[in-house]
Amino acid sequence: MKKRLIVGITGATGAVYAVRTLEALKTAAGWESHVVLSDAGALNLWHELKMNRKDLEGLATTASAYPKSATASARNPRSRGKLLRARQTTAPPTMRDLPTASRT
């Protein structure tokens, strides 16, 4: 079974970290990547790297958008911990999320 890494991209600066992580995973044996991109993250991705959503999705095994509502979020397997994964990263993490990043 392949290991899974979920990469979340928010509207904060630093999308390059997520892109480089996905590029490394694409060539790594035994890994699959899931990218989750918010609307603000897509804007920032374009602003910083001139990449669009399609370009980013080509780097990942699976891609999806952040849920628009709390109801959609509750149905999302990632938010309920139902998606088995080896690791999860948000690039870049917010200062609020940084203390919990080492525990995920």
N, C-alpha and C positions, 0 to 999 in steps of 0.2 A: 504494500500500500504506500502510495506517495505521501510525503509530508505536505501540508498545506500552510501557506502563509497568506494572511489577509492584509492588504495594504489599503488604508483609507486615506484619501486626499481631501483635505478641507480647504477653506479659502485663505488660510494663513500662508505666509510666504514660505518658500522652501520646497516646492513641488519637485525640484531636481533630485532630492533625496529619495522620493518615492519612485521616480523614473529610473534612477540608477539601481535601486533595489530590484525593480521588476526586470531590468536588463540582465542583472546578475542571475536572477532566478530562472530566466529563460534558458540560460546555458547550463544551469546546475542540474546534475542528475538527481532524480528522486524527489523533485519538488514540483508542486503546482502552485500557481499564484491566483488569488482572487483580488481584484481591485474594486474599490467602492469609491465613487467620485461624486462629490456634492456639486451643485450648480456653481457655487462660489469657487470651488476647487477647479472646475473647468475653466472659469474665467482667469483664475490665477495661472493655471497651466499654460494658457495661451499667452498671457502677459509675460511670464518669465521665460518660457521655452518655445513659444510659437508652435505648440502642439495642440491639436484638437482632440476631442473625446475619442474619435476613431483611431487616431495614432496611438493613444494610450492603451486602448482596448486590445490593440494588436500585440502589445507586450505581455499581456496577462493571459492566463488560461481561461478565466471567467471574469466578466465585468458586470457591474450593476451600479445603479444610482442610489444615493442616500434616500431613505424614505421621506416623503413630504409631510407626513403627519404622525402623531403618536400612535394612531391605530395601525397604520402601515408598519411602523417600527415594531409594534408588539407582535405582528405576524411574521416579521423578518427572522429567519432562523439564526442569523448572526447575532442579533441583539438578544435572543433568548438562549444563546449558548448551545444551540442544537447542531451547528455546523462544526464537525470535528476538525481541529486544526492543531498544528504544531506551535505556531506563533501568530501573533497579530500585531501590526504596527500601524500607527497613524502618522503620516508625514506631512507637515511637522505637527507634533502634539501641541495642544494649548497648554499654558502654564497650569490650568486647572487639572488637566489630564496627566500631566507629567509625573506626579507622585504615584499614580496607579499604573503607569506604563510598565514598570518593572515587575508588577504582579501578574500581568496578563500573559 
